[in-house]
């Protein structure tokens, strides 16, 4: 059975059920499976993102177009 078939079967079952307790359990499973990318980053990476955001707030950044022009020179 492929993933798409399984999804369709699960959607069918979800639409048919009236059991709130079952829906709550399924929702909890999905919430537990979600990964917060921020928590997956190292402290150093988090600090770099925070520094970048602070710089952007002060409008201290290089536009994406400018950066891409630099890289396109070498291709």
C-alpha positions in Angstrom: 0.0 0.0 0.0 1.4 3.4 -0.9 1.4 6.6 1.1 -1.3 8.3 -1.0 -3.7 5.3 -0.6 -3.1 5.3 3.1 -3.8 9.0 3.3 -7.1 8.6 1.4 -8.2 5.7 3.7 -7.4 7.8 6.8 -9.3 10.8 5.4 -12.3 8.6 4.8 -12.1 7.2 8.4 -11.7 10.7 9.8 -14.7 12.0 8.0 -16.8 9.1 9.1 -16.0 9.2 12.8 -18.0 11.1 15.4 -15.8 10.0 18.3 -14.2 13.1 19.8 -11.9 11.1 21.9 -10.4 9.4 18.9 -10.0 12.7 17.1 -8.3 14.2 20.1 -5.9 11.3 20.2 -5.1 11.6 16.5 -4.5 15.3 16.9 -2.2 14.7 19.8 -0.1 12.3 17.7 0.2 14.8 14.9 1.2 17.6 17.4 3.9 15.3 19.0 5.3 14.5 15.6 5.8 18.1 14.6 9.4 19.2 14.8 10.1 22.8 15.7 13.0 23.7 13.4 14.2 26.3 15.9 14.8 23.6 18.6 16.7 21.5 16.1 19.3 24.2 15.5 22.4 24.5 17.6 22.8 27.5 20.0 25.3 29.0 17.6 22.9 28.7 14.7 20.1 30.3 16.8 22.4 33.2 17.7 23.4 33.7 14.1 19.7 33.9 13.1 19.0 36.3 16.0 21.9 38.5 14.9 20.7 38.5 11.3 17.2 39.4 12.4 18.5 42.3 14.5 20.6 43.5 11.5 17.6 43.3 9.2 15.5 45.3 11.7 18.2 48.0 11.5 18.1 47.7 7.7 21.7 46.5 7.8 21.6 43.9 5.0 22.5 43.2 1.4 19.6 42.8 -1.0 19.1 39.3 -2.4 19.5 40.6 -6.0 22.9 42.0 -5.1 24.1 38.7 -3.7 22.7 36.8 -6.6 24.6 39.1 -9.1 27.8 38.2 -7.3 27.2 34.5 -7.6 26.0 34.6 -11.2 29.4 36.1 -12.2 31.0 32.8 -11.6 28.5 30.6 -13.5 
